[in-house]
Amino acid sequence: MPPRLIDADLELERKFACSRAADLDAAAEMFQSLSVDIRLTNRYTSALHYYDTADLDLRQSGVILRTLDANPPHYSSRVQIKSAQSGDNGLMRRTEHNLAVSADGLQLQDLKGHAALAFLQAARKKPYQHWFTTLTDRREIRAMFAINGKAVMIECALDRFRYYRPGETAAFHRGCELEIELKQKYSDPSLTAAEAEAVLAAVGQMLRAAVPGLKPTSSSRADRGFAALARKAGDSRCVATKKPAP
């Protein structure tokens, strides 16, 4: 198989905010009507925990550090490290490392020697604290599309989420949003980033035309959570996407 033309760690997606959960249901039906090849439909709840130093050094350098609790059979315990993002009109491009670890929590010792740890250098070896948690009820649909004769898998994630401070049971923020994301592993290896972005744009335009309540956004879960808890914390969109030196 020829080598892939898109960096394996590059995340490409478009996000849309919505104010009504009913818009997600309408968008799900519309997305499924756009493809004759639906590969997967799924529902699950995810728990993501966001970490940074007390001074938010990672956030100010455009890095997101979070953990994902295991939810068998869907996925195992994970540590996720994401870079600063770039893009416009809801398009997001960022480097993403989604790394399996031995148990839930910030198991950085399991990642010893991994290149992704270079992103955490901005923390200057300060201790991390757990800032907030999101619980997300997700409906996931994966479907095949085509561009220039190449197969492209797009995942449509329809999310209802709640934010919690550590140790609290009352949510401090709730909302819903839709993401459409390239699943590079299941797409043509000769697909280019420009072609993938074109498919995401086309699918996004059709969804918006059918569901006017969808609004493009480049605000991430981290942006919203940290903005609510520390309004002078910086912005993960303010740094151009760049891989740090090992």
C-alpha positions as CSV (number, residue, x, y, z in Angstrom):
1,M,0.0,0.0,0.0
2,P,1.4,3.4,-0.9
3,P,2.3,5.8,1.9
4,R,-0.4,8.2,3.0
5,L,-0.2,11.8,1.9
6,I,-1.7,13.3,5.0
7,D,0.3,13.4,8.3
8,A,-1.0,10.5,10.4
9,D,-1.3,12.7,13.4
10,L,-3.3,15.5,11.6
11,E,-6.9,15.9,12.8
12,L,-9.2,17.5,10.2
13,E,-12.8,18.3,11.2
14,R,-15.5,20.9,11.1
15,K,-17.6,21.8,14.1
16,F,-21.1,23.2,14.3
17,A,-22.8,24.6,17.4
18,C,-26.5,24.3,17.9
19,S,-29.0,25.6,20.5
20,R,-31.5,22.8,20.1
21,A,-31.0,19.0,20.6
22,A,-33.7,18.5,17.9
23,D,-31.2,20.0,15.4
24,L,-28.9,17.1,16.0
25,D,-31.6,14.6,15.2
26,A,-32.4,16.4,12.0
27,A,-28.7,16.6,11.1
28,A,-28.3,12.8,11.7
29,E,-31.1,12.0,9.3
30,M,-29.6,14.4,6.7
31,F,-26.1,13.0,7.0
32,Q,-27.3,9.5,6.5
33,S,-29.2,10.5,3.4
34,L,-26.0,12.0,1.8
35,S,-24.2,8.6,1.4
36,V,-25.3,5.2,0.1
37,D,-22.6,3.6,2.1
38,I,-23.1,3.9,5.9
39,R,-20.4,1.9,7.6
40,L,-21.1,2.4,11.3
41,T,-23.8,3.8,13.7
42,N,-23.1,3.9,17.4
43,R,-24.1,5.5,20.7
44,Y,-22.1,5.9,23.9
45,T,-21.2,8.3,26.8
46,S,-17.7,9.5,27.2
47,A,-16.0,11.1,30.2
48,L,-13.1,13.5,29.4
49,H,-10.9,15.1,32.1
50,Y,-9.0,18.3,31.3
51,Y,-5.6,19.0,32.9
52,D,-3.2,21.9,33.0
53,T,-0.8,23.6,35.4
54,A,-2.2,26.1,38.0
55,D,-0.9,28.9,35.7
56,L,-2.4,27.3,32.6
57,D,1.0,27.1,30.8
58,L,-0.2,24.5,28.3
59,R,-3.3,26.4,27.3
60,Q,-1.3,29.6,26.8
61,S,1.0,27.6,24.5
62,G,-1.9,26.2,22.5
63,V,-1.8,22.6,23.9
64,I,-4.7,20.5,25.3
65,L,-4.0,17.7,27.7
66,R,-6.9,15.4,28.6
67,T,-7.8,11.9,29.6
68,L,-10.6,9.7,28.3
69,D,-12.1,7.1,30.7
70,A,-12.3,3.6,29.2
71,N,-15.7,2.6,27.9
72,P,-15.5,-1.1,26.6
73,P,-16.1,-2.2,23.9
74,H,-15.8,1.2,22.3
75,Y,-12.3,2.3,23.6
76,S,-9.7,1.8,26.3
77,S,-8.3,4.3,28.7
78,R,-6.6,7.1,26.8
79,V,-4.3,10.2,27.3
80,Q,-5.0,12.7,24.5
81,I,-2.6,15.5,23.6
82,K,-3.6,18.1,21.0
83,S,-1.7,21.0,19.5
84,A,-2.9,24.5,18.7
85,Q,-5.5,24.6,16.0
86,S,-6.0,26.7,12.9
87,G,-8.8,27.1,10.4
88,D,-11.8,29.2,9.7
89,N,-15.6,28.9,9.2
90,G,-15.6,25.8,11.5
91,L,-12.6,24.0,9.9
92,M,-10.1,22.8,12.5
93,R,-6.6,21.5,11.8
94,R,-4.5,20.3,14.6
95,T,-2.0,17.6,15.6
96,E,-3.7,14.9,17.8
97,H,-2.2,12.1,19.8
98,N,-4.7,9.6,21.1
99,L,-2.7,7.3,23.2
100,A,-3.7,4.1,25.0
101,V,-2.6,3.8,28.7
102,S,-2.9,1.1,31.4
103,A,-5.7,2.7,33.4
104,D,-8.0,5.7,33.6
105,G,-6.3,9.0,34.7
106,L,-3.2,10.9,33.8
107,Q,-0.9,7.9,33.3
108,L,2.0,9.9,31.7
109,Q,4.5,7.3,32.9
110,D,3.0,4.9,30.3
111,L,4.1,7.3,27.6
112,K,7.8,7.5,28.5
113,G,9.8,8.2,25.4
114,H,6.8,9.0,23.2
115,A,7.3,12.0,20.9
116,A,3.9,13.5,22.0
117,L,5.4,14.4,25.4
118,A,7.4,17.2,23.7
119,F,4.1,19.1,23.5
120,L,4.1,19.3,27.3
121,Q,7.4,21.1,27.6
122,A,5.5,24.3,28.1
123,A,4.4,23.1,31.5
124,R,8.0,23.5,32.7
125,K,7.7,20.4,34.9
126,K,5.1,22.0,37.1
127,P,2.4,19.7,38.6
128,Y,-0.8,19.3,36.7
129,Q,-4.3,19.9,38.2
130,H,-7.6,18.6,37.1
131,W,-9.6,21.6,35.9
132,F,-12.9,20.2,34.7
133,T,-14.7,17.1,33.2
134,T,-17.1,16.8,30.3
135,L,-19.7,14.0,30.0
136,T,-20.9,13.6,26.4
137,D,-23.7,11.5,25.1
138,R,-22.6,10.8,21.5
139,R,-24.4,9.5,18.5
140,E,-21.8,8.5,15.9
141,I,-22.3,7.8,12.2
142,R,-19.6,6.9,9.7
143,A,-20.2,7.0,6.0
144,M,-18.2,6.9,2.8
145,F,-18.0,9.7,0.2
146,A,-15.8,10.2,-2.9
147,I,-13.7,12.9,-4.5
148,N,-11.6,12.6,-7.7
149,G,-12.3,8.8,-7.6
150,K,-11.0,8.4,-4.1
151,A,-12.9,7.0,-1.1
152,V,-13.3,9.2,1.9
153,M,-14.7,8.2,5.3
154,I,-16.4,10.9,7.3
155,E,-17.5,10.5,10.8
156,C,-20.5,12.6,12.0
157,A,-20.5,12.9,15.8
158,L,-23.7,14.4,17.3
159,D,-23.0,15.4,20.9
160,R,-25.0,16.5,24.0
161,F,-22.5,17.5,26.7
162,R,-22.2,18.7,30.2
163,Y,-19.3,20.3,32.1
164,Y,-18.4,19.7,35.7
165,R,-15.9,21.0,38.2
166,P,-13.9,18.4,40.0
167,G,-15.9,16.9,42.9
168,E,-19.2,18.7,41.9
169,T,-22.4,17.1,40.7
170,A,-24.1,20.2,39.2
171,A,-23.1,21.0,35.6
172,F,-21.7,24.5,35.1
173,H,-22.4,24.4,31.3
174,R,-24.5,22.3,28.9
175,G,-24.8,22.3,25.2
176,C,-24.9,20.4,21.9
177,E,-22.8,20.4,18.8
178,L,-22.0,18.4,15.7
179,E,-18.6,17.4,14.3
180,I,-17.7,16.0,10.9
181,E,-14.2,14.5,10.9
182,L,-12.0,12.8,8.4
183,K,-11.3,9.2,9.3
184,Q,-8.0,8.9,7.5
185,K,-7.4,5.2,8.4
186,Y,-10.4,4.1,6.4
187,S,-9.9,6.5,3.4
188,D,-7.9,6.2,0.2
189,P,-4.2,6.6,1.1
190,S,-3.7,8.9,-1.9
191,L,-6.2,11.4,-0.5
192,T,-4.7,14.8,0.0
193,A,-5.5,17.3,2.8
194,A,-7.0,19.7,0.3
195,E,-9.3,16.9,-1.0
196,A,-10.4,16.0,2.5
197,E,-11.1,19.6,3.4
198,A,-13.2,19.9,0.2
199,V,-15.3,16.9,1.2
200,L,-15.8,18.2,4.7
201,A,-16.8,21.6,3.3
202,A,-19.3,20.1,0.9
203,V,-20.9,17.9,3.6
204,G,-21.0,20.8,6.0
205,Q,-22.7,23.0,3.5
206,M,-25.4,20.4,2.8
207,L,-26.0,19.9,6.5
208,R,-26.3,23.6,7.2
209,A,-28.7,24.1,4.2
210,A,-30.9,21.4,5.7
211,V,-30.6,22.4,9.3
212,P,-30.2,26.2,9.6
213,G,-29.7,25.9,13.4
214,L,-26.2,24.6,12.8
215,K,-23.6,27.4,13.2
216,P,-19.9,26.9,12.3
217,T,-17.6,27.3,15.3
218,S,-13.9,26.9,15.9
219,S,-14.3,26.9,19.6
220,S,-13.2,23.6,21.2
221,R,-14.5,21.9,24.4
222,A,-11.3,23.1,26.1
223,D,-11.8,26.7,24.9
224,R,-15.3,26.8,26.5
225,G,-14.3,25.1,29.7
226,F,-11.3,27.1,30.5
227,A,-13.0,30.3,29.4
228,A,-15.7,29.7,32.0
229,L,-13.2,28.9,34.8
230,A,-10.3,31.2,34.0
231,R,-11.2,34.0,31.6
232,K,-7.6,35.2,31.2
233,A,-6.3,31.8,30.3
234,G,-5.4,32.4,26.7
235,D,-6.9,30.6,23.7
236,S,-5.9,27.3,22.1
237,R,-6.6,28.9,18.7
238,C,-4.0,31.6,19.1
239,V,-0.9,29.6,18.2
240,A,-0.2,28.3,14.6
241,T,-0.2,24.5,14.4
242,K,3.4,23.4,14.7
243,K,5.0,20.2,15.9
244,P,7.6,20.8,18.7
245,A,11.1,19.6,18.3
246,P,11.7,16.2,20.1
